[in-house]
Amino acid sequence: MLYRSFGRTGEKVSILGFGCMRLPIIGGRHQDIDEPLATEMLRYALDQGVNYVDTAYPYHSAAFDGTPGASEAFVGQVLAGGYRDKVLLATKLPGWLVKSRKDMDRILAGQLERLQTERIDCYLLHGVDGPEFTRLSGLGALRFLDDAKAKGKIRYAGFSFHDQAAAFAPIVDAYDWDFCQIQYNYMDVEYQAGAAGLAYAADRGLGVVVMEPLKGGRLAGPMPASIQALWDGSPARRTPVGWALRFVWDDSRVNVVLSGMSTMEQVRENVALGSEGRAASLSTAELAAIGRVQEAYRARTIVDCTGCGYCMPCPQGIDIPRLFSFLNDAALFDNLAEERRAYGIAVGAGQTAPASACSECGQCVEACPQQLDVTRELAGVARTFAEEEPES
């Protein structure tokens, strides 16, 4: 296993981190973790040198109803077997449940109890965007982090980010963060924080944790035939997972890459790759091969949306760029069922209004610098996903 410095913290982190959001489950029930198998997987990874474990309040919950999911308690149970002091343990404050400073203290106390620990090494504000960060700051979240540090309940403070790129730098500059967590993969170099955000955070000494290096598993396969043909003709023989992880690790500013593994086979493959992911180790020919795959995927795009956000906010509460990303990903990865599910979850969780809520006011059409007929494209989203009952 290879290791990198974690920003300015002085810690050394394994380049592969174990994400505990997609542990194996029983009977299709997200809240029912297959504990024997998941324990074997996590402890194998730790025995092979993985030293960063990431969980969160809602992971493996039956529904987003405010109750904690099963992941934190499971992780606490596994680490209690002598592993706790060997890892940097990360979990997150669910800001959507926070209405006051007292809520923050109460939630953290419950997390410490479930994780069976006196301290959380890496504590994040979970999934913040610009408005949510402003709201949480107004409730005293930054003072809360300072106090939790002073009392030894957390060691390092960070945030995970889900917003347009313009919102990233102001959040970085608003507090003396130790680290951040961003989405990054070879198809998302300009999505959300993107490459520019990665550089901005690293230049300011923050540790950088990358989530979704496989784009929610979409880059792991099975590939569309035309994409697989490109990989088969590439100068090195790697699995799609190998190509995706090596791309992210090739950037020295990335400290740790989280993988949400669901099978023992995935753990073994990713751990093996963790001994190969040296920075700047991909050849010019290998990078060119990745570039050809990027272009082939982009050619499958349905809506030429750049995610700039000029169409936002929508008066009807539609997250227009996000809905277009679901539609595009369904075409890019030949996986309509998975994108329909993701769309349903986003609508069901209140993260966006459905595409059918569009009133055709035309505000987005006038604002779009790509001159897209946004209302027509939203109608296509509604037709494609048929707006079935959202899954929890």
C-alpha positions as a Markdown table, in Angstrom:
| # | Residue | x | y | z |
|---|---|---|---|---|
| 1 | Met | 0.0 | 0.0 | 0.0 |
| 2 | Leu | 1.3 | 3.5 | -0.9 |
| 3 | Tyr | 0.9 | 6.5 | 1.4 |
| 4 | Arg | 0.8 | 10.2 | 1.0 |
| 5 | Ser | 0.9 | 13.2 | 3.3 |
| 6 | Phe | -2.5 | 14.4 | 4.3 |
| 7 | Gly | -2.3 | 18.1 | 3.7 |
| 8 | Arg | -0.6 | 20.0 | 6.5 |
| 9 | Thr | -1.9 | 17.7 | 9.2 |
| 10 | Gly | 1.3 | 15.7 | 9.4 |
| 11 | Glu | -0.6 | 12.4 | 8.9 |
| 12 | Lys | 0.3 | 9.8 | 6.3 |
| 13 | Val | -2.8 | 8.3 | 4.7 |
| 14 | Ser | -3.1 | 5.2 | 2.5 |
| 15 | Ile | -4.0 | 6.3 | -1.1 |
| 16 | Leu | -6.9 | 4.0 | -0.9 |
| 17 | Gly | -9.6 | 4.7 | 1.7 |
| 18 | Phe | -12.4 | 2.4 | 2.6 |
| 19 | Gly | -15.8 | 4.1 | 2.1 |
| 20 | Cys | -18.6 | 2.5 | 4.2 |
| 21 | Met | -21.6 | 3.6 | 2.2 |
| 22 | Arg | -22.0 | 0.6 | -0.1 |
| 23 | Leu | -21.2 | -2.4 | 2.2 |
| 24 | Pro | -22.8 | -5.7 | 1.2 |
| 25 | Ile | -26.4 | -6.0 | 2.3 |
| 26 | Ile | -28.9 | -8.8 | 2.9 |
| 27 | Gly | -32.1 | -9.1 | 0.9 |
| 28 | Gly | -31.8 | -5.8 | -0.9 |
| 29 | Arg | -32.4 | -3.9 | 2.4 |
| 30 | His | -29.9 | -1.1 | 2.7 |
| 31 | Gln | -30.2 | -1.1 | 6.5 |
| 32 | Asp | -29.3 | -4.8 | 6.8 |
| 33 | Ile | -25.5 | -5.0 | 6.4 |
| 34 | Asp | -24.1 | -8.5 | 5.8 |
| 35 | Glu | -21.9 | -8.1 | 8.8 |
| 36 | Pro | -19.8 | -11.3 | 8.5 |
| 37 | Leu | -18.9 | -10.5 | 4.9 |
| 38 | Ala | -18.5 | -6.8 | 5.5 |
| 39 | Thr | -16.3 | -7.4 | 8.6 |
| 40 | Glu | -14.0 | -9.7 | 6.5 |
| 41 | Met | -13.8 | -7.1 | 3.8 |
| 42 | Leu | -13.0 | -4.2 | 6.1 |
| 43 | Arg | -10.4 | -6.1 | 8.2 |
| 44 | Tyr | -8.7 | -7.5 | 5.1 |
| 45 | Ala | -8.3 | -4.0 | 3.8 |
| 46 | Leu | -6.9 | -2.7 | 7.1 |
| 47 | Asp | -4.6 | -5.7 | 7.4 |
| 48 | Gln | -3.2 | -4.8 | 3.9 |
| 49 | Gly | -2.4 | -1.2 | 5.0 |
| 50 | Val | -5.6 | 0.8 | 4.4 |
| 51 | Asn | -5.7 | 3.4 | 7.2 |
| 52 | Tyr | -8.5 | 5.7 | 6.3 |
| 53 | Val | -12.1 | 4.6 | 7.0 |
| 54 | Asp | -15.0 | 6.8 | 6.0 |
| 55 | Thr | -18.6 | 6.6 | 7.1 |
| 56 | Ala | -21.5 | 9.0 | 7.8 |
| 57 | Tyr | -24.7 | 9.4 | 9.9 |
| 58 | Pro | -27.1 | 8.3 | 7.1 |
| 59 | Tyr | -25.1 | 5.5 | 5.5 |
| 60 | His | -27.1 | 2.3 | 5.3 |
| 61 | Ser | -30.3 | 3.8 | 6.5 |
| 62 | Ala | -33.7 | 2.4 | 5.5 |
| 63 | Ala | -34.9 | 5.9 | 4.6 |
| 64 | Phe | -33.8 | 9.5 | 5.0 |
| 65 | Asp | -36.1 | 10.0 | 8.0 |
| 66 | Gly | -33.6 | 11.5 | 10.5 |
| 67 | Thr | -32.6 | 8.3 | 12.2 |
| 68 | Pro | -28.9 | 7.1 | 11.9 |
| 69 | Gly | -28.1 | 4.4 | 9.5 |
| 70 | Ala | -26.4 | 1.1 | 10.3 |
| 71 | Ser | -22.9 | 2.0 | 9.0 |
| 72 | Glu | -21.5 | 4.0 | 11.9 |
| 73 | Ala | -22.5 | 1.3 | 14.5 |
| 74 | Phe | -21.1 | -1.4 | 12.2 |
| 75 | Val | -17.8 | 0.4 | 11.8 |
| 76 | Gly | -17.5 | 1.0 | 15.5 |
| 77 | Gln | -18.0 | -2.7 | 16.1 |
| 78 | Val | -15.3 | -3.7 | 13.6 |
| 79 | Leu | -12.7 | -1.2 | 14.8 |
| 80 | Ala | -13.3 | -2.2 | 18.4 |
| 81 | Gly | -11.3 | -5.4 | 17.7 |
| 82 | Gly | -8.0 | -3.7 | 18.1 |
| 83 | Tyr | -8.1 | -1.7 | 14.8 |
| 84 | Arg | -9.3 | 1.6 | 16.1 |
| 85 | Asp | -5.8 | 3.2 | 16.8 |
| 86 | Lys | -4.5 | 2.0 | 13.4 |
| 87 | Val | -6.8 | 4.2 | 11.3 |
| 88 | Leu | -8.0 | 7.7 | 10.7 |
| 89 | Leu | -11.7 | 7.4 | 11.3 |
| 90 | Ala | -14.0 | 9.8 | 9.4 |
| 91 | Thr | -17.7 | 10.6 | 9.8 |
| 92 | Lys | -19.9 | 13.6 | 9.1 |
| 93 | Leu | -22.3 | 16.0 | 10.6 |
| 94 | Pro | -25.7 | 15.7 | 8.8 |
| 95 | Gly | -26.4 | 19.4 | 8.4 |
| 96 | Trp | -30.0 | 18.8 | 7.1 |
| 97 | Leu | -30.9 | 17.6 | 10.6 |
| 98 | Val | -29.3 | 20.6 | 12.3 |
| 99 | Lys | -31.6 | 23.4 | 13.5 |
| 100 | Ser | -29.5 | 24.7 | 16.4 |
| 101 | Arg | -26.1 | 24.4 | 18.0 |
| 102 | Lys | -27.5 | 21.9 | 20.5 |
| 103 | Asp | -28.3 | 19.6 | 17.6 |
| 104 | Met | -24.7 | 19.6 | 16.6 |
| 105 | Asp | -23.5 | 18.6 | 20.1 |
| 106 | Arg | -26.2 | 16.0 | 20.4 |
| 107 | Ile | -25.5 | 14.4 | 17.0 |
| 108 | Leu | -21.8 | 14.3 | 17.6 |
| 109 | Ala | -22.3 | 12.6 | 21.0 |
| 110 | Gly | -24.4 | 9.9 | 19.4 |
| 111 | Gln | -21.8 | 9.3 | 16.7 |
| 112 | Leu | -19.0 | 8.9 | 19.3 |
| 113 | Glu | -21.2 | 6.4 | 21.1 |
| 114 | Arg | -22.1 | 4.4 | 17.9 |
| 115 | Leu | -18.4 | 4.4 | 16.8 |
| 116 | Gln | -17.3 | 3.3 | 20.2 |
| 117 | Thr | -14.6 | 5.9 | 20.4 |
| 118 | Glu | -13.7 | 9.0 | 22.4 |
| 119 | Arg | -12.6 | 10.9 | 19.3 |
| 120 | Ile | -13.3 | 11.2 | 15.6 |
| 121 | Asp | -10.1 | 11.8 | 13.6 |
| 122 | Cys | -11.7 | 13.5 | 10.6 |
| 123 | Tyr | -15.1 | 15.2 | 11.0 |
| 124 | Leu | -16.8 | 16.7 | 8.1 |
| 125 | Leu | -19.8 | 19.0 | 7.4 |
| 126 | His | -21.7 | 16.6 | 5.1 |
| 127 | Gly | -22.4 | 17.5 | 1.5 |
| 128 | Val | -22.5 | 21.3 | 1.9 |
| 129 | Asp | -23.3 | 23.7 | -0.9 |
| 130 | Gly | -23.1 | 27.5 | -0.7 |
| 131 | Pro | -26.5 | 28.2 | 0.9 |
| 132 | Glu | -26.3 | 25.3 | 3.3 |
| 133 | Phe | -22.8 | 26.4 | 4.5 |
| 134 | Thr | -24.1 | 29.9 | 5.1 |
| 135 | Arg | -27.0 | 28.5 | 7.1 |
| 136 | Leu | -24.8 | 26.2 | 9.2 |
| 137 | Ser | -22.3 | 28.9 | 9.8 |
| 138 | Gly | -25.1 | 31.2 | 11.1 |
| 139 | Leu | -26.1 | 28.4 | 13.5 |
| 140 | Gly | -22.5 | 28.3 | 14.9 |
| 141 | Ala | -21.1 | 25.3 | 13.0 |
| 142 | Leu | -17.6 | 26.8 | 12.8 |
| 143 | Arg | -17.5 | 27.5 | 16.5 |
| 144 | Phe | -18.8 | 24.0 | 17.1 |
| 145 | Leu | -15.9 | 22.6 | 15.2 |
| 146 | Asp | -13.4 | 24.7 | 17.2 |
| 147 | Asp | -15.0 | 23.6 | 20.5 |
| 148 | Ala | -15.1 | 19.9 | 19.5 |
| 149 | Lys | -11.4 | 20.1 | 18.6 |
| 150 | Ala | -10.5 | 21.9 | 21.9 |
| 151 | Lys | -12.3 | 19.1 | 23.8 |
| 152 | Gly | -10.6 | 16.4 | 21.9 |
| 153 | Lys | -13.8 | 15.0 | 20.4 |
| 154 | Ile | -12.5 | 15.6 | 16.9 |
| 155 | Arg | -9.0 | 16.0 | 15.6 |
| 156 | Tyr | -9.3 | 17.4 | 12.1 |
| 157 | Ala | -12.2 | 19.4 | 10.6 |
| 158 | Gly | -13.3 | 19.3 | 7.0 |
| 159 | Phe | -16.3 | 19.4 | 4.6 |
| 160 | Ser | -17.6 | 17.4 | 1.7 |
| 161 | Phe | -18.8 | 19.5 | -1.2 |
| 162 | His | -21.7 | 19.3 | -3.6 |
| 163 | Asp | -22.3 | 22.5 | -5.5 |
| 164 | Gln | -21.2 | 24.5 | -8.5 |
| 165 | Ala | -17.5 | 25.3 | -8.7 |
| 166 | Ala | -18.0 | 29.0 | -7.9 |
| 167 | Ala | -19.2 | 28.1 | -4.4 |
| 168 | Phe | -16.1 | 26.1 | -3.5 |
| 169 | Ala | -13.4 | 28.7 | -2.9 |
| 170 | Pro | -15.5 | 30.9 | -0.6 |
| 171 | Ile | -16.1 | 27.8 | 1.6 |
| 172 | Val | -12.4 | 27.0 | 1.6 |
| 173 | Asp | -11.6 | 30.5 | 2.6 |
| 174 | Ala | -14.2 | 30.8 | 5.4 |
| 175 | Tyr | -12.4 | 28.6 | 7.9 |
| 176 | Asp | -9.1 | 27.1 | 8.8 |
| 177 | Trp | -10.0 | 23.7 | 7.4 |
| 178 | Asp | -7.7 | 20.7 | 7.7 |
| 179 | Phe | -9.1 | 18.9 | 4.7 |
| 180 | Cys | -12.0 | 18.7 | 2.2 |
| 181 | Gln | -13.7 | 15.9 | 0.2 |
| 182 | Ile | -14.7 | 16.4 | -3.4 |
| 183 | Gln | -16.0 | 14.3 | -6.3 |
| 184 | Tyr | -13.4 | 13.7 | -8.9 |
| 185 | Asn | -12.9 | 11.1 | -11.7 |
| 186 | Tyr | -11.8 | 11.2 | -15.4 |
| 187 | Met | -15.4 | 12.1 | -16.4 |
| 188 | Asp | -15.8 | 14.8 | -13.7 |
| 189 | Val | -12.7 | 16.9 | -14.0 |
| 190 | Glu | -14.9 | 20.0 | -14.4 |
| 191 | Tyr | -17.9 | 18.9 | -12.3 |
| 192 | Gln | -18.6 | 20.6 | -9.0 |
| 193 | Ala | -15.2 | 21.5 | -7.5 |
| 194 | Gly | -13.4 | 19.7 | -10.3 |
| 195 | Ala | -9.7 | 20.1 | -11.1 |
| 196 | Ala | -9.8 | 23.8 | -10.3 |
| 197 | Gly | -11.1 | 23.2 | -6.8 |
| 198 | Leu | -8.6 | 20.4 | -6.3 |
| 199 | Ala | -5.8 | 22.8 | -7.1 |
| 200 | Tyr | -7.3 | 25.6 | -4.9 |
| 201 | Ala | -7.6 | 23.4 | -1.9 |
| 202 | Ala | -4.2 | 21.8 | -2.2 |
| 203 | Asp | -2.5 | 25.2 | -2.7 |
| 204 | Arg | -3.9 | 26.2 | 0.6 |
| 205 | Gly | -2.6 | 23.2 | 2.4 |
| 206 | Leu | -5.8 | 21.2 | 2.8 |
| 207 | Gly | -5.7 | 17.5 | 2.6 |
| 208 | Val | -7.8 | 16.3 | -0.3 |
| 209 | Val | -10.1 | 13.3 | -0.1 |
| 210 | Val | -11.6 | 12.2 | -3.4 |
| 211 | Met | -15.0 | 10.5 | -3.5 |
| 212 | Glu | -16.8 | 8.8 | -6.4 |
| 213 | Pro | -13.6 | 8.0 | -8.3 |
| 214 | Leu | -15.7 | 5.4 | -10.2 |
| 215 | Lys | -18.6 | 7.8 | -10.6 |
| 216 | Gly | -20.9 | 5.8 | -8.4 |
| 217 | Gly | -19.7 | 2.5 | -10.1 |
| 218 | Arg | -20.5 | 3.7 | -13.6 |
| 219 | Leu | -16.8 | 3.7 | -14.6 |
| 220 | Ala | -16.3 | 0.2 | -13.2 |
| 221 | Gly | -18.2 | -1.6 | -15.9 |
| 222 | Pro | -19.7 | -3.3 | -17.7 |
| 223 | Met | -18.7 | -0.8 | -20.3 |
| 224 | Pro | -20.7 | 0.1 | -23.5 |
| 225 | Ala | -19.1 | -1.9 | -26.3 |
| 226 | Ser | -17.6 | 1.1 | -28.0 |
| 227 | Ile | -15.9 | 2.2 | -24.8 |
| 228 | Gln | -14.6 | -1.3 | -23.9 |
| 229 | Ala | -13.1 | -1.5 | -27.4 |
| 230 | Leu | -11.0 | 1.6 | -26.7 |
| 231 | Trp | -9.8 | 0.1 | -23.4 |
| 232 | Asp | -8.9 | -3.1 | -25.2 |
| 233 | Gly | -6.8 | -1.2 | -27.7 |
| 234 | Ser | -5.0 | 0.9 | -25.0 |
| 235 | Pro | -1.2 | 0.6 | -24.5 |
| 236 | Ala | -1.6 | -1.0 | -21.0 |
| 237 | Arg | -3.9 | -3.9 | -20.0 |
| 238 | Arg | -6.0 | -2.8 | -17.1 |
| 239 | Thr | -9.6 | -3.3 | -15.9 |
| 240 | Pro | -11.9 | -0.2 | -16.1 |
| 241 | Val | -11.5 | 0.1 | -12.3 |
| 242 | Gly | -7.7 | 0.1 | -12.7 |
| 243 | Trp | -7.8 | 2.9 | -15.3 |
| 244 | Ala | -10.2 | 5.0 | -13.3 |
| 245 | Leu | -8.3 | 4.8 | -10.0 |
| 246 | Arg | -4.9 | 5.2 | -11.6 |
| 247 | Phe | -6.2 | 8.4 | -13.3 |
| 248 | Val | -7.1 | 10.0 | -9.9 |
| 249 | Trp | -4.0 | 8.8 | -8.1 |
| 250 | Asp | -1.8 | 10.2 | -10.9 |
| 251 | Asp | -2.4 | 13.7 | -9.5 |
| 252 | Ser | -0.1 | 14.2 | -6.5 |
| 253 | Arg | -2.5 | 16.7 | -4.9 |
| 254 | Val | -4.9 | 13.9 | -4.2 |
| 255 | Asn | -4.1 | 12.4 | -0.9 |
| 256 | Val | -6.7 | 9.6 | -0.4 |
| 257 | Val | -9.3 | 8.1 | -2.8 |
| 258 | Leu | -12.4 | 6.6 | -1.2 |
| 259 | Ser | -13.8 | 3.4 | -2.7 |
| 260 | Gly | -17.2 | 2.2 | -1.6 |
| 261 | Met | -16.7 | -1.6 | -2.0 |
| 262 | Ser | -19.5 | -4.1 | -1.9 |
| 263 | Thr | -17.7 | -7.4 | -2.5 |
| 264 | Met | -14.5 | -9.1 | -1.4 |
| 265 | Glu | -13.4 | -9.2 | -5.1 |
| 266 | Gln | -13.6 | -5.4 | -5.2 |
| 267 | Val | -11.6 | -5.1 | -2.0 |
| 268 | Arg | -8.8 | -7.4 | -3.3 |
| 269 | Glu | -8.6 | -5.6 | -6.6 |
| 270 | Asn | -8.5 | -2.1 | -5.1 |
| 271 | Val | -6.0 | -3.1 | -2.4 |
| 272 | Ala | -3.7 | -4.5 | -5.1 |
| 273 | Leu | -4.1 | -1.3 | -7.2 |
| 274 | Gly | -3.1 | 0.7 | -4.1 |
| 275 | Ser | 0.5 | -0.5 | -4.5 |
| 276 | Glu | 0.6 | 0.9 | -8.1 |
| 277 | Gly | -0.9 | 4.3 | -7.8 |
| 278 | Arg | 2.2 | 6.5 | -7.8 |
| 279 | Ala | 1.7 | 10.1 | -8.8 |
| 280 | Ala | 2.7 | 11.1 | -12.3 |
| 281 | Ser | 3.3 | 7.4 | -13.2 |
| 282 | Leu | 1.0 | 7.3 | -16.3 |
| 283 | Ser | 2.7 | 7.6 | -19.6 |
| 284 | Thr | 1.8 | 10.0 | -22.3 |
| 285 | Ala | 0.3 | 7.2 | -24.3 |
| 286 | Glu | -1.8 | 6.0 | -21.3 |
| 287 | Leu | -3.1 | 9.5 | -20.7 |
| 288 | Ala | -4.0 | 9.8 | -24.3 |
| 289 | Ala | -6.0 | 6.5 | -24.1 |
| 290 | Ile | -8.0 | 8.0 | -21.2 |
| 291 | Gly | -8.6 | 11.1 | -23.3 |
| 292 | Arg | -10.0 | 9.0 | -26.1 |
| 293 | Val | -12.4 | 7.3 | -23.7 |
| 294 | Gln | -13.4 | 10.7 | -22.3 |
| 295 | Glu | -14.2 | 12.0 | -25.8 |
| 296 | Ala | -16.1 | 8.8 | -26.7 |
| 297 | Tyr | -18.3 | 9.1 | -23.6 |
| 298 | Arg | -18.9 | 12.8 | -24.3 |
| 299 | Ala | -20.1 | 12.0 | -27.8 |
| 300 | Arg | -22.9 | 10.0 | -26.2 |
| 301 | Thr | -24.2 | 13.0 | -24.3 |
| 302 | Ile | -27.9 | 13.9 | -24.9 |
| 303 | Val | -28.0 | 17.4 | -23.4 |
| 304 | Asp | -25.0 | 19.6 | -23.9 |
| 305 | Cys | -25.2 | 21.1 | -20.4 |
| 306 | Thr | -21.9 | 22.3 | -19.0 |
| 307 | Gly | -23.3 | 22.6 | -15.4 |
| 308 | Cys | -22.5 | 26.3 | -15.3 |
| 309 | Gly | -25.6 | 27.0 | -13.1 |
| 310 | Tyr | -26.7 | 30.1 | -15.0 |
| 311 | Cys | -30.2 | 28.6 | -15.1 |
| 312 | Met | -30.4 | 28.5 | -11.4 |
| 313 | Pro | -32.2 | 29.0 | -9.1 |
| 314 | Cys | -35.3 | 27.6 | -10.8 |
| 315 | Pro | -38.6 | 29.2 | -9.5 |
| 316 | Gln | -40.1 | 25.7 | -9.3 |
| 317 | Gly | -37.2 | 24.3 | -7.3 |
| 318 | Ile | -35.8 | 22.1 | -10.1 |
| 319 | Asp | -32.1 | 21.4 | -9.9 |
| 320 | Ile | -31.8 | 21.6 | -13.7 |
| 321 | Pro | -28.1 | 20.7 | -14.1 |
| 322 | Arg | -28.5 | 17.7 | -11.8 |
| 323 | Leu | -31.5 | 16.4 | -13.7 |
| 324 | Phe | -29.6 | 16.8 | -17.0 |
| 325 | Ser | -26.7 | 14.8 | -15.5 |
| 326 | Phe | -29.0 | 11.9 | -14.7 |
| 327 | Leu | -30.3 | 11.9 | -18.3 |
| 328 | Asn | -26.8 | 12.1 | -19.8 |
| 329 | Asp | -25.4 | 9.4 | -17.5 |
| 330 | Ala | -28.2 | 7.1 | -18.5 |
| 331 | Ala | -27.0 | 7.4 | -22.1 |
| 332 | Leu | -23.3 | 7.5 | -21.4 |
| 333 | Phe | -23.3 | 4.3 | -19.4 |
| 334 | Asp | -26.2 | 2.4 | -20.9 |
| 335 | Asn | -27.8 | 2.2 | -17.5 |
| 336 | Leu | -31.3 | 3.7 | -17.5 |
| 337 | Ala | -32.4 | 1.7 | -14.4 |
| 338 | Glu | -29.6 | 3.1 | -12.2 |
| 339 | Glu | -30.2 | 6.7 | -13.2 |
| 340 | Arg | -33.9 | 6.3 | -12.8 |
| 341 | Arg | -33.2 | 5.1 | -9.3 |
| 342 | Ala | -30.8 | 8.1 | -8.6 |
| 343 | Tyr | -33.4 | 10.5 | -10.0 |
| 344 | Gly | -36.1 | 9.0 | -7.7 |
| 345 | Ile | -33.9 | 9.3 | -4.6 |
| 346 | Ala | -33.0 | 12.9 | -5.4 |
| 347 | Val | -36.7 | 13.8 | -5.8 |
| 348 | Gly | -37.9 | 11.7 | -2.9 |
| 349 | Ala | -35.3 | 13.3 | -0.6 |
| 350 | Gly | -36.4 | 16.8 | -1.6 |
| 351 | Gln | -33.1 | 17.6 | -3.2 |
| 352 | Thr | -34.9 | 18.8 | -6.4 |
| 353 | Ala | -38.4 | 19.1 | -7.7 |
| 354 | Pro | -39.3 | 16.6 | -10.5 |
| 355 | Ala | -38.8 | 17.6 | -14.1 |
| 356 | Ser | -42.5 | 17.7 | -14.6 |
| 357 | Ala | -42.7 | 20.7 | -12.2 |
| 358 | Cys | -41.4 | 22.9 | -14.9 |
| 359 | Ser | -43.9 | 25.8 | -15.6 |
| 360 | Glu | -42.2 | 26.8 | -18.9 |
| 361 | Cys | -41.6 | 30.3 | -17.6 |
| 362 | Gly | -38.6 | 30.6 | -19.9 |
| 363 | Gln | -36.3 | 32.1 | -17.3 |
| 364 | Cys | -33.8 | 29.3 | -17.8 |
| 365 | Val | -33.9 | 29.4 | -21.6 |
| 366 | Glu | -33.0 | 33.1 | -21.5 |
| 367 | Ala | -30.1 | 32.6 | -19.1 |
| 368 | Cys | -28.5 | 29.5 | -20.7 |
| 369 | Pro | -25.2 | 30.5 | -22.3 |
| 370 | Gln | -25.3 | 27.3 | -24.4 |
| 371 | Gln | -28.6 | 28.4 | -25.9 |
| 372 | Leu | -30.3 | 25.2 | -24.9 |
| 373 | Asp | -34.1 | 24.8 | -25.0 |
| 374 | Val | -34.1 | 24.0 | -21.3 |
| 375 | Thr | -37.8 | 23.5 | -21.0 |
| 376 | Arg | -37.9 | 21.0 | -23.9 |
| 377 | Glu | -35.0 | 19.1 | -22.4 |
| 378 | Leu | -36.7 | 18.9 | -19.0 |
| 379 | Ala | -39.7 | 17.4 | -20.7 |
| 380 | Gly | -37.4 | 14.8 | -22.1 |
| 381 | Val | -36.1 | 14.1 | -18.6 |
| 382 | Ala | -39.7 | 13.6 | -17.4 |
| 383 | Arg | -40.4 | 11.2 | -20.3 |
| 384 | Thr | -37.2 | 9.2 | -19.9 |
| 385 | Phe | -37.6 | 8.6 | -16.2 |
| 386 | Ala | -41.4 | 8.4 | -16.2 |
| 387 | Glu | -41.3 | 9.9 | -12.7 |
| 388 | Glu | -42.0 | 6.6 | -10.9 |
| 389 | Glu | -42.4 | 6.5 | -7.2 |
| 390 | Pro | -39.0 | 7.5 | -5.6 |
| 391 | Glu | -37.0 | 4.8 | -3.9 |
| 392 | Ser | -35.8 | 5.3 | -0.3 |
